[in-house]
Amino acid sequence: MTTTSRPVARKRPSGRRAGDSGTRDAILDAARALFAEHGYEGTSVRAIAAGAEVDPALIRHFFQDKQSLFAVTVADRTEIADRLSDALSGDPCGSGRRVADAYLRLWEDEETGPILLALVRSAMTSDHAAGFLREVLATRLQHDAPASGSVPQGPGAALAASHLFGTAVARHLLRLPGLTQLSHDELVDVLAPTVERYLYPPSPPEGGSTL
């Protein structure tokens, strides 16, 4: 007596699939969290896929590679450049407070804060990440400040960016007690005069210099 064998049903892979709604966002959320915790080099595609509960092939489907995913993680979830540009517009008087307030809020925001921490951690080991960090936190401020038409040409914007960046890293990454104990408004009060002096240096006395 012969028996007819039945075809064995193949198991369908579990987890999200390419057509599932929200798959792309799930990958971005997982990538943002892992980049923030481990940096660019310390985060693997497989780890991101596991965090998003997707097949690693879906990351290539949506983003091609880790470098492209990192770029989208930064660009897709932030309005960093726009916020800084808005702070630079308007009356020069009070610009230091507006810029310092906007800059610090980027680090405190639940969306942009983890991305900025990811950029800082990643920049230590990845030239690609360092380039993004320069673009979103330094180059844009240096470019947009003179382009606003009110900030004089010169090193002032670069000095302001360096001052703000160093303070933010010390507060949010190194967590220096002297900075973490200050409230947002207290820190803005401390930073604003220096930032404004960098952006709008006082005119030298006639026949003299500001040095």
N, CA, C and O of each residue as an XYZ file, in Angstrom:
844
protein
N       0.855     -1.195      0.000
C       0.000      0.000      0.000
C       0.884      1.235      0.000
O       1.768      1.404      0.840
N       0.618      2.063     -0.942
C       1.432      3.269     -1.035
C       0.672      4.437     -0.433
O      -0.554      4.520     -0.502
N       1.409      5.292      0.131
C       0.800      6.497      0.712
C       1.301      7.710     -0.040
O       2.463      7.783     -0.439
N       0.428      8.629     -0.219
C       0.805      9.862     -0.912
C       1.269     10.877      0.121
O       0.530     11.247      1.033
N       2.502     11.313     -0.044
C       3.031     12.290      0.913
C       2.468     13.666      0.631
O       2.353     14.091     -0.519
N       2.135     14.323      1.662
C       1.620     15.681      1.524
C       2.762     16.683      1.592
O       3.719     16.479      2.340
N       2.675     17.756      0.826
C       3.737     18.769      0.898
C       3.794     19.391      2.280
O       2.772     19.707      2.889
N       5.005     19.557      2.752
C       5.198     20.152      4.070
C       5.015     21.656      3.973
O       5.661     22.320      3.162
N       4.144     22.178      4.791
C       3.914     23.630      4.782
C       5.114     24.339      5.377
O       5.593     23.987      6.455
N       5.588     25.335      4.667
C       6.723     26.114      5.161
C       6.245     27.165      6.151
O       5.194     27.784      5.985
N       7.049     27.338      7.176
C       6.727     28.368      8.156
C       6.995     29.744      7.568
O       8.037     29.980      6.956
N       6.066     30.624      7.755
C       6.271     32.002      7.308
C       7.125     32.721      8.335
O       6.941     32.524      9.536
N       8.043     33.540      7.892
C       8.893     34.250      8.845
C       8.061     35.161      9.730
O       7.112     35.802      9.278
N       8.439     35.204     10.998
C       7.709     36.052     11.935
C       8.222     37.477     11.855
O       9.253     37.753     11.242
N       7.478     38.380     12.492
C       7.904     39.773     12.518
C       7.290     40.571     11.391
O       6.471     40.064     10.624
N       7.691     41.822     11.299
C       7.152     42.714     10.282
C       7.690     42.344      8.912
O       8.759     41.746      8.786
N       6.927     42.712      7.882
C       7.380     42.484      6.518
C       7.371     43.793      5.761
O       6.886     44.812      6.255
N       7.914     43.755      4.551
C       8.152     44.988      3.796
C       6.888     45.811      3.605
O       6.943     47.041      3.593
N       5.744     45.140      3.456
C       4.521     45.873      3.211
C       3.790     46.302      4.462
O       2.801     47.032      4.384
N       4.266     45.856      5.628
C       3.576     46.184      6.872
C       3.644     47.681      7.159
O       4.690     48.312      7.007
N       2.505     48.235      7.577
C       2.487     49.646      7.941
C       3.345     49.867      9.183
O       3.252     49.121     10.157
N       4.170     50.889      9.134
C       4.992     51.218     10.294
C       6.328     50.521     10.346
O       7.100     50.752     11.277
N       6.632     49.664      9.368
C       7.908     48.947      9.401
C       9.086     49.913      9.325
O      10.053     49.789     10.077
N       8.996     50.866      8.419
C      10.089     51.838      8.267
C      10.282     52.635      9.548
O      11.413     52.848      9.983
N       9.191     53.075     10.152
C       9.293     53.841     11.395
C       9.862     52.996     12.526
O      10.619     53.496     13.359
N       9.498     51.713     12.557
C      10.030     50.828     13.599
C      11.541     50.685     13.467
O      12.256     50.658     14.468
N      12.022     50.594     12.239
C      13.469     50.505     12.005
C      14.149     51.791     12.452
O      15.197     51.747     13.097
N      13.562     52.936     12.114
C      14.143     54.221     12.513
C      14.169     54.373     14.026
O      15.153     54.860     14.584
N      13.104     53.965     14.691
C      13.058     54.065     16.153
C      14.138     53.200     16.795
O      14.828     53.640     17.715
N      14.283     51.971     16.309
C      15.302     51.073     16.857
C      16.700     51.605     16.579
O      17.571     51.563     17.448
N      16.913     52.106     15.366
C      18.229     52.634     15.000
C      18.586     53.840     15.851
O      19.719     53.958     16.318
N      17.641     54.725     16.052
C      17.902     55.929     16.844
C      18.312     55.556     18.264
O      19.266     56.116     18.803
N      17.591     54.608     18.875
C      17.901     54.200     20.245
C      19.269     53.532     20.336
O      20.026     53.801     21.268
N      19.593     52.670     19.385
C      20.868     51.946     19.429
C      22.040     52.849     19.086
O      23.099     52.744     19.704
N      21.871     53.736     18.111
C      22.943     54.682     17.793
C      23.231     55.576     18.995
O      24.389     55.884     19.276
N      22.186     55.993     19.702
C      22.370     56.855     20.873
C      23.123     56.131     21.977
O      23.931     56.742     22.676
N      22.870     54.835     22.144
C      23.485     54.080     23.233
C      24.882     53.580     22.895
O      25.772     53.598     23.745
N      25.078     53.131     21.649
C      26.328     52.456     21.293
C      27.168     53.193     20.253
O      28.306     52.803     19.995
N      26.623     54.254     19.652
C      27.360     54.932     18.600
C      27.228     54.221     17.268
O      26.644     53.141     17.176
N      27.782     54.846     16.237
C      27.647     54.318     14.874
C      28.382     52.995     14.712
O      27.803     52.017     14.238
N      29.657     52.957     15.102
C      30.456     51.749     14.910
C      29.987     50.610     15.810
O      30.114     49.441     15.445
N      29.454     50.937     16.968
C      29.044     49.909     17.910
C      27.658     49.347     17.665
O      27.194     48.489     18.415
N      26.993     49.823     16.621
C      25.646     49.361     16.300
C      25.663     48.578     14.998
O      26.118     49.090     13.975
N      25.181     47.363     15.022
C      25.159     46.524     13.818
C      23.771     46.531     13.185
O      22.771     46.828     13.839
N      23.736     46.200     11.908
C      22.459     46.085     11.205
C      21.595     45.007     11.849
O      20.381     45.167     11.971
N      22.225     43.912     12.257
C      21.467     42.828     12.888
C      20.832     43.284     14.208
O      19.703     42.909     14.524
N      21.569     44.095     14.973
C      21.018     44.592     16.233
C      19.822     45.508     15.982
O      18.827     45.453     16.704
N      19.925     46.345     14.959
C      18.803     47.223     14.612
C      17.600     46.396     14.179
O      16.469     46.668     14.580
N      17.857     45.384     13.357
C      16.773     44.513     12.895
C      16.099     43.810     14.071
O      14.874     43.699     14.118
N      16.905     43.338     15.015
C      16.342     42.670     16.187
C      15.498     43.635     17.013
O      14.418     43.278     17.486
N      16.000     44.865     17.183
C      15.249     45.856     17.947
C      13.933     46.230     17.291
O      12.950     46.516     17.975
N      13.913     46.229     15.960
C      12.696     46.571     15.220
C      11.824     45.355     14.934
O      10.715     45.482     14.413
N      12.338     44.167     15.281
C      11.633     42.908     15.022
C      11.366     42.721     13.534
O      10.252     42.405     13.118
N      12.418     42.923     12.742
C      12.317     42.725     11.297
C      13.480     41.867     10.825
O      14.464     41.681     11.541
N      13.355     41.356      9.626
C      14.464     40.660      8.990
C      15.506     41.695      8.575
O      15.136     42.762      8.086
N      16.806     41.413      8.755
C      17.833     42.381      8.339
C      17.713     42.803      6.881
O      18.131     43.902      6.518
N      17.148     41.941      6.046
C      16.992     42.289      4.631
C      16.081     43.494      4.446
O      16.202     44.221      3.460
N      15.165     43.709      5.396
C      14.268     44.853      5.270
C      15.004     46.175      5.462
O      14.587     47.198      4.919
N      16.076     46.164      6.217
C      16.867     47.390      6.364
C      17.492     47.751      5.027
O      17.514     48.919      4.638
N      18.001     46.742      4.324
C      18.545     46.999      2.987
C      17.430     47.411      2.027
O      17.646     48.216      1.121
N      16.242     46.851      2.233
C      15.105     47.187      1.370
C      14.733     48.669      1.495
O      14.486     49.344      0.495
N      14.699     49.160      2.729
C      14.277     50.540      2.957
C      15.423     51.545      2.868
O      15.220     52.670      2.411
N      16.628     51.153      3.300
C      17.700     52.137      3.479
C      19.017     51.785      2.781
O      19.952     52.584      2.832
N      19.124     50.656      2.153
C      20.311     50.208      1.426
C      21.429     49.726      2.344
O      21.896     48.596      2.206
N      21.863     50.572      3.281
C      22.957     50.162      4.164
C      22.900     50.969      5.459
O      22.064     51.859      5.616
N      23.803     50.644      6.381
C      23.790     51.299      7.693
C      24.104     52.784      7.569
O      23.522     53.600      8.283
N      25.005     53.139      6.684
C      25.377     54.546      6.523
C      24.172     55.369      6.084
O      23.935     56.461      6.601
N      23.414     54.839      5.125
C      22.224     55.550      4.661
C      21.163     55.622      5.754
O      20.476     56.633      5.896
N      21.036     54.548      6.520
C      20.078     54.545      7.631
C      20.452     55.593      8.665
O      19.582     56.293      9.185
N      21.736     55.705      8.965
C      22.191     56.706      9.927
C      21.851     58.108      9.436
O      21.396     58.953     10.207
N      22.076     58.347      8.142
C      21.783     59.662      7.576
C      20.302     59.996      7.698
O      19.935     61.115      8.056
N      19.454     59.014      7.398
C      18.013     59.247      7.480
C      17.572     59.417      8.928
O      16.673     60.206      9.218
N      18.201     58.679      9.837
C      17.873     58.804     11.257
C      18.069     60.234     11.728
O      17.280     60.752     12.517
N      19.128     60.867     11.240
C      19.405     62.254     11.609
C      18.455     63.208     10.901
O      17.851     64.076     11.531
N      18.326     63.045      9.590
C      17.566     64.008      8.800
C      16.063     63.856      8.977
O      15.328     64.841      8.911
N      15.599     62.623      9.203
C      14.172     62.346      9.182
C      13.459     62.781     10.450
O      12.251     63.020     10.429
N      14.181     62.887     11.546
C      13.529     63.135     12.829
C      13.902     64.477     13.454
O      13.522     64.731     14.597
N      14.612     65.325     12.768
C      15.030     66.572     13.394
C      14.747     67.767     12.497
O      14.638     67.641     11.277
N      14.631     68.914     13.123
C      14.553     70.185     12.409
C      15.615     71.101     13.001
O      15.378     72.282     13.255
N      16.790     70.524     13.213
C      17.842     71.231     13.933
C      18.215     72.523     13.229
O      18.233     73.592     13.839
N      18.513     72.416     11.938
C      18.951     73.606     11.209
C      17.874     74.685     11.208
O      18.176     75.866     11.376
N      16.613     74.281     11.019
C      15.522     75.255     10.983
C      15.370     75.968     12.323
O      15.146     77.178     12.362
N      15.489     75.233     13.409
C      15.334     75.847     14.734
C      16.438     76.866     15.004
O      16.182     77.941     15.546
N      17.669     76.519     14.622
C      18.771     77.453     14.838
C      18.639     78.670     13.936
O      18.919     79.792     14.360
N      18.212     78.454     12.687
C      18.031     79.583     11.774
C      16.965     80.536     12.294
O      17.130     81.753     12.224
N      15.877     79.988     12.815
C      14.818     80.839     13.367
C      15.336     81.663     14.545
O      14.970     82.827     14.708
N      16.192     81.049     15.363
C      16.724     81.757     16.533
C      17.645     82.899     16.125
O      17.759     83.895     16.839
N      18.304     82.754     14.975
C      19.236     83.780     14.516
C      18.532     84.959     13.856
O      19.111     86.038     13.723
N      17.293     84.755     13.447
C      16.575     85.842     12.795
C      16.036     86.804     13.849
O      15.856     86.440     15.011
N      15.785     88.020     13.424
C      15.221     88.994     14.352
C      16.253     89.967     14.884
O      17.370     90.062     14.375
N      15.858     90.678     15.909
C      16.678     91.737     16.498
C      17.963     91.155     17.083
O      17.918     90.178     17.830
N      19.124     91.761     16.742
C      20.378     91.296     17.353
C      20.340     91.328     18.875
O      20.947     90.482     19.533
N      19.633     92.296     19.432
C      19.502     92.370     20.887
C      18.648     91.193     21.370
O      17.482     91.060     20.999
N      19.237     90.370     22.179
C      18.529     89.179     22.643
C      18.824     87.941     21.832
O      18.299     86.867     22.126
N      19.675     88.076     20.794
C      19.987     86.921     19.945
C      20.723     85.834     20.723
O      20.503     84.646     20.489
N      21.596     86.237     21.647
C      22.327     85.247     22.427
C      21.391     84.363     23.228
O      21.591     83.152     23.323
N      20.366     84.980     23.806
C      19.388     84.211     24.578
C      18.576     83.299     23.663
O      18.331     82.143     24.007
N      18.159     83.800     22.507
C      17.350     82.981     21.596
C      18.137     81.772     21.101
O      17.622     80.655     21.070
N      19.401     82.008     20.711
C      20.218     80.918     20.177
C      20.541     79.902     21.265
O      20.425     78.696     21.044
N      20.946     80.383     22.443
C      21.271     79.464     23.541
C      20.051     78.645     23.942
O      20.157     77.443     24.184
N      18.898     79.293     24.012
C      17.667     78.593     24.378
C      17.327     77.517     23.346
O      17.023     76.381     23.710
N      17.379     77.873     22.059
C      17.046     76.911     21.005
C      18.033     75.755     20.981
O      17.641     74.600     20.812
N      19.310     76.065     21.150
C      20.354     75.041     21.094
C      20.200     74.040     22.237
O      20.261     72.830     22.021
N      20.002     74.545     23.441
C      19.865     73.648     24.593
C      18.593     72.813     24.509
O      18.580     71.656     24.928
N      17.532     73.389     23.975
C      16.284     72.629     23.853
C      16.433     71.457     22.886
O      15.758     70.439     23.036
N      17.309     71.595     21.898
C      17.558     70.473     20.990
C      18.078     69.260     21.752
O      17.702     68.125     21.459
N      18.943     69.506     22.727
C      19.525     68.413     23.512
C      18.541     67.856     24.532
O      18.655     66.701     24.941
N      17.581     68.669     24.940
C      16.615     68.243     25.951
C      15.382     67.581     25.337
O      14.632     66.891     26.027
N      15.181     67.794     24.048
C      14.008     67.263     23.363
C      14.080     65.738     23.270
O      15.145     65.181     23.000
N      12.950     65.062     23.493
C      12.950     63.594     23.491
C      13.187     63.014     22.101
O      13.563     61.848     21.983
N      12.978     63.800     21.047
C      13.245     63.331     19.691
C      14.679     63.631     19.275
O      15.398     62.740     18.823
N      15.095     64.889     19.428
C      16.410     65.284     18.923
C      17.542     64.948     19.880
O      18.666     64.704     19.442
N      17.263     64.930     21.192
C      18.322     64.661     22.161
C      19.054     63.353     21.926
O      20.283     63.358     21.845
N      18.340     62.215     21.812
C      19.042     60.953     21.559
C      19.827     60.944     20.259
O      20.879     60.310     20.172
N      19.323     61.646     19.243
C      20.039     61.691     17.969
C      21.345     62.459     18.121
O      22.371     62.047     17.579
N      21.317     63.568     18.850
C      22.542     64.340     19.054
C      23.559     63.548     19.864
O      24.754     63.592     19.571
N      23.101     62.829     20.871
C      24.016     61.975     21.633
C      24.600     60.885     20.742
O      25.778     60.546     20.856
N      23.773     60.339     19.854
C      24.270     59.326     18.919
C      25.346     59.909     18.018
O      26.356     59.257     17.750
N      25.135     61.126     17.552
C      26.129     61.775     16.692
C      27.444     61.972     17.424
O      28.512     61.709     16.871
N      27.370     62.437     18.672
C      28.590     62.688     19.438
C      29.350     61.391     19.677
O      30.559     61.329     19.453
N      28.647     60.353     20.133
C      29.310     59.074     20.391
C      29.882     58.485     19.102
O      30.977     57.924     19.104
N      29.148     58.613     18.021
C      29.578     58.024     16.759
C      30.747     58.778     16.150
O      31.592     58.184     15.482
N      30.798     60.090     16.378
C      31.848     60.908     15.776
C      33.235     60.523     16.265
O      34.228     60.811     15.598
N      33.315     59.873     17.427
C      34.613     59.476     17.964
C      35.273     58.389     17.119
O      36.498     58.275     17.102
N      34.469     57.593     16.422
C      35.019     56.459     15.677
C      34.655     56.470     14.200
O      35.173     55.654     13.438
N      33.786     57.366     13.783
C      33.314     57.361     12.400
C      33.452     58.742     11.777
O      32.861     59.709     12.258
N      34.235     58.831     10.704
C      34.349     60.097      9.977
C      33.000     60.497      9.391
O      32.673     61.681      9.314
N      32.226     59.508      8.981
C      30.906     59.778      8.417
C      30.017     60.475      9.447
O      29.358     61.468      9.140
N      30.007     59.950     10.655
C      29.201     60.555     11.715
C      29.742     61.924     12.104
O      28.972     62.843     12.383
N      31.064     62.061     12.122
C      31.665     63.357     12.460
C      31.242     64.421     11.457
O      31.009     65.573     11.825
N      31.144     64.030     10.189
C      30.699     64.971      9.169
C      29.279     65.440      9.413
O      28.979     66.623      9.254
N      28.400     64.523      9.799
C      27.031     64.901     10.126
C      26.994     65.825     11.332
O      26.220     66.782     11.365
N      27.824     65.541     12.317
C      27.844     66.368     13.522
C      28.268     67.791     13.189
O      27.669     68.754     13.667
N      29.300     67.917     12.368
C      29.732     69.258     11.950
C      28.611     69.971     11.213
O      28.389     71.166     11.405
N      27.908     69.231     10.371
C      26.864     69.849      9.557
C      25.705     70.360     10.404
O      25.256     71.491     10.218
N      25.221     69.544     11.326
C      24.000     69.923     12.036
C      24.246     70.838     13.222
O      23.335     71.551     13.643
N      25.466     70.838     13.779
C      25.685     71.619     14.993
C      26.679     72.757     14.852
O      26.691     73.667     15.681
N      27.501     72.726     13.836
C      28.522     73.760     13.725
C      28.450     74.473     12.388
O      28.293     75.693     12.339
N      28.565     73.717     11.300
C      28.613     74.334      9.981
C      27.363     75.144      9.698
O      27.448     76.252      9.169
N      26.189     74.597     10.048
C      24.957     75.320      9.764
C      24.878     76.627     10.534
O      24.429     77.639      9.995
N      25.306     76.616     11.780
C      25.291     77.840     12.573
C      26.267     78.854     11.996
O      25.958     80.042     11.905
N      27.455     78.378     11.605
C      28.445     79.279     11.028
C      27.959     79.837      9.695
O      28.229     80.992      9.366
N      27.239     79.012      8.927
C      26.753     79.454      7.622
C      25.530     80.352      7.752
O      25.438     81.387      7.092
N      24.589     79.950      8.605
C      23.327     80.671      8.694
C      23.448     82.007      9.405
O      22.688     82.934      9.124
N      24.406     82.113     10.332
C      24.518     83.365     11.079
C      24.860     84.543     10.167
O      24.119     85.526     10.158
N      25.968     84.484      9.387
C      26.231     85.594      8.478
C      25.171     85.719      7.391
O      24.861     86.827      6.953
N      24.606     84.581      6.948
C      23.607     84.615      5.888
C      22.320     85.292      6.335
O      21.526     85.728      5.501
N      22.109     85.381      7.634
C      20.895     86.027      8.134
C      20.898     87.521      7.840
O      19.862     88.180      7.922
N      22.070     88.050      7.497
C      22.168     89.454      7.136
C      22.450     90.373      8.296
O      22.692     91.564      8.096
N      22.425     89.846      9.509
C      22.638     90.706     10.671
C      23.909     90.361     11.433
O      24.490     91.224     12.092
N      24.348     89.108     11.349
C      25.549     88.699     12.072
C      26.780     89.026     11.234
O      26.856     88.614     10.076
N      27.740     89.751     11.787
C      28.928     90.116     11.014
C      29.734     88.893     10.595
O      29.710     87.855     11.257
N      30.454     89.037      9.472
C      31.386     87.998      9.055
C      32.513     87.903     10.076
O      32.824     88.876     10.762
N      33.117     86.732     10.170
C      34.213     86.551     11.115
C      34.057     85.265     11.889
O      33.179     84.454     11.590
N      34.909     85.072     12.889
C      34.896     83.807     13.633
C      33.822     83.719     14.710
O      33.736     82.709     15.408
N      33.001     84.758     14.859
C      32.051     84.787     15.963
C      31.088     83.617     15.982
O      30.841     83.038     17.040
N      30.531     83.254     14.811
C      29.570     82.149     14.769
C      30.232     80.833     15.144
O      29.635     80.011     15.839
N      31.471     80.630     14.683
C      32.196     79.399     15.026
C      32.482     79.344     16.521
O      32.371     78.285     17.140
N      32.849     80.479     17.101
C      33.109     80.523     18.539
C      31.830     80.261     19.332
O      31.853     79.555     20.341
N      30.718     80.830     18.874
C      29.442     80.591     19.552
C      29.058     79.117     19.479
O      28.608     78.537     20.467
N      29.238     78.509     18.296
C      28.916     77.089     18.126
C      29.774     76.222     19.036
O      29.278     75.275     19.646
N      31.069     76.545     19.127
C      31.974     75.766     19.977
C      31.588     75.889     21.446
O      31.616     74.908     22.189
N      31.231     77.096     21.853
C      30.854     77.342     23.248
C      29.594     76.553     23.617
O      29.531     75.920     24.671
N      28.608     76.601     22.744
C      27.355     75.900     23.006
C      27.534     74.387     22.953
O      26.993     73.658     23.784
N      28.298     73.925     21.970
C      28.506     72.484     21.816
C      29.242     71.904     23.021
O      28.855     70.862     23.551
N      30.303     72.585     23.448
C      31.058     72.103     24.599
C      30.210     72.036     25.855
O      30.308     71.090     26.636
N      29.375     73.051     26.043
C      28.500     73.059     27.215
C      27.484     71.920     27.152
O      27.235     71.247     28.152
N      26.902     71.709     25.975
C      25.897     70.653     25.828
C      26.499     69.270     26.069
O      25.881     68.431     26.724
N      27.699     69.029     25.545
C      28.350     67.733     25.744
C      28.677     67.523     27.221
O      28.467     66.437     27.761
N      29.192     68.568     27.870
C      29.527     68.454     29.292
C      28.282     68.209     30.143
O      28.351     67.512     31.155
N      27.169     68.766     29.745
C      25.920     68.636     30.522
C      25.221     67.299     30.262
O      24.750     66.654     31.198
N      25.152     66.884     28.993
C      24.312     65.737     28.638
C      25.085     64.437     28.425
O      24.519     63.354     28.575
N      26.360     64.526     28.081
C      27.142     63.304     27.884
C      28.047     63.035     29.080
O      28.011     61.947     29.654
N      28.866     64.030     29.462
C      29.748     63.867     30.621
C      28.994     64.034     31.936
O      29.394     63.501     32.970
N      27.898     64.784     31.877
C      27.047     65.023     33.044
C      27.834     65.605     34.220
O      27.796     65.086     35.335
N      28.543     66.691     33.940
C      29.276     67.390     34.989
C      28.284     67.987     35.987
O      27.346     68.676     35.586
N      28.483     67.729     37.289
C      27.502     68.169     38.292
C      27.225     69.666     38.261
O      26.083     70.090     38.433
N      28.266     70.471     38.041
C      28.060     71.911     38.034
C      27.107     72.376     36.950
O      26.504     73.442     37.069
N      26.963     71.583     35.887
C      26.055     71.938     34.797
C      24.710     71.233     34.916
O      23.674     71.827     34.616
N      24.713     69.990     35.343
C      23.448     69.257     35.442
C      22.552     69.811     36.544
O      21.335     69.630     36.508
N      23.154     70.485     37.522
C      22.358     71.035     38.625
C      21.627     72.318     38.237
O      20.701     72.744     38.927
N      22.045     72.930     37.132
C      21.395     74.159     36.684
C      20.122     73.825     35.919
O      20.069     72.834     35.190
N      19.107     74.647     36.087
C      17.901     74.494     35.280
C      18.183     75.003     33.869
O      19.215     75.624     33.615
N      17.264     74.733     32.969
C      17.414     75.221     31.593
C      17.566     76.738     31.567
O      18.480     77.261     30.930
N      16.682     77.440     32.252
C      16.715     78.906     32.229
C      17.979     79.455     32.878
O      18.532     80.453     32.416
N      18.436     78.814     33.939
C      19.666     79.270     34.592
C      20.860     79.131     33.655
O      21.721     80.010     33.608
N      20.911     78.041     32.918
C      22.026     77.841     31.996
C      21.954     78.817     30.831
O      22.983     79.320     30.380
N      20.761     79.087     30.345
C      20.597     80.090     29.287
C      21.085     81.445     29.773
O      21.751     82.164     29.028
N      20.763     81.807     31.015
C      21.214     83.079     31.583
C      22.738     83.181     31.571
O      23.293     84.249     31.313
N      23.408     82.065     31.853
C      24.873     82.062     31.892
C      25.456     82.159     30.488
O      26.425     82.886     30.267
N      24.876     81.434     29.542
C      25.451     81.341     28.199
C      25.132     82.545     27.317
O      25.955     82.948     26.495
N      23.952     83.116     27.481
C      23.460     84.124     26.544
C      24.411     85.302     26.328
O      24.658     85.656     25.175
N      24.960     85.930     27.379
C      25.834     87.083     27.133
C      27.066     86.737     26.298
O      27.464     87.512     25.429
N      27.670     85.577     26.558
C      28.866     85.187     25.812
C      28.523     84.877     24.364
O      29.248     85.284     23.456
N      27.432     84.165     24.136
C      27.022     83.839     22.766
C      26.737     85.112     21.986
O      27.152     85.236     20.834
N      26.037     86.056     22.596
C      25.715     87.303     21.902
C      26.971     88.119     21.631
O      27.080     88.766     20.589
N      27.914     88.094     22.558
C      29.170     88.826     22.342
C      29.969     88.211     21.193
O      30.620     88.929     20.434
N      29.922     86.883     21.066
C      30.588     86.231     19.937
C      29.915     86.592     18.615
O      30.588     86.894     17.630
N      28.576     86.560     18.603
C      27.847     86.825     17.364
C      27.919     88.292     16.961
O      27.995     88.612     15.775
N      27.897     89.171     17.937
C      27.917     90.617     17.679
C      29.000     91.266     18.523
O      28.699     91.927     19.516
N      30.262     91.083     18.138
C      31.353     91.660     18.933
C      31.245     93.176     18.963
O      30.861     93.790     17.968
N      31.579     93.787     20.099
C      31.504     95.251     20.188
C      32.469     95.902     19.211
O      33.565     95.399     18.963
N      32.044     97.016     18.670
C      32.911     97.736     17.734
C      34.120     98.276     18.480
O      33.983     98.801     19.585
N      35.311     98.150     17.883
C      36.506     98.665     18.555
C      36.464    100.183     18.629
O      35.913    100.828     17.737
N      37.032    100.758     19.668
C      37.110    102.220     19.734
C      37.925    102.746     18.564
O      38.813    102.063     18.053
N      37.622    103.935     18.157
C      38.307    104.510     16.996
C      39.811    104.535     17.244
O      40.298    105.072     18.238
N      40.523    103.933     16.301
C      41.977    103.876     16.418
C      42.463    102.770     17.317
O      43.666    102.663     17.557
N      41.560    101.934     17.830
C      41.967    100.856     18.727
C      41.445     99.524     18.254
O      41.052     99.382     17.096
N      41.437     98.545     19.140
C      40.938     97.207     18.827
C      40.178     96.681     20.033
O      40.242     97.242     21.127
N      39.452     95.581     19.803
C      38.686     94.982     20.889
C      39.527     94.042     21.725
O      39.059     93.563     22.758
N      40.747     93.763     21.316
C      41.612     92.839     22.049
C      42.197     93.499     23.286
O      42.952     92.866     24.026
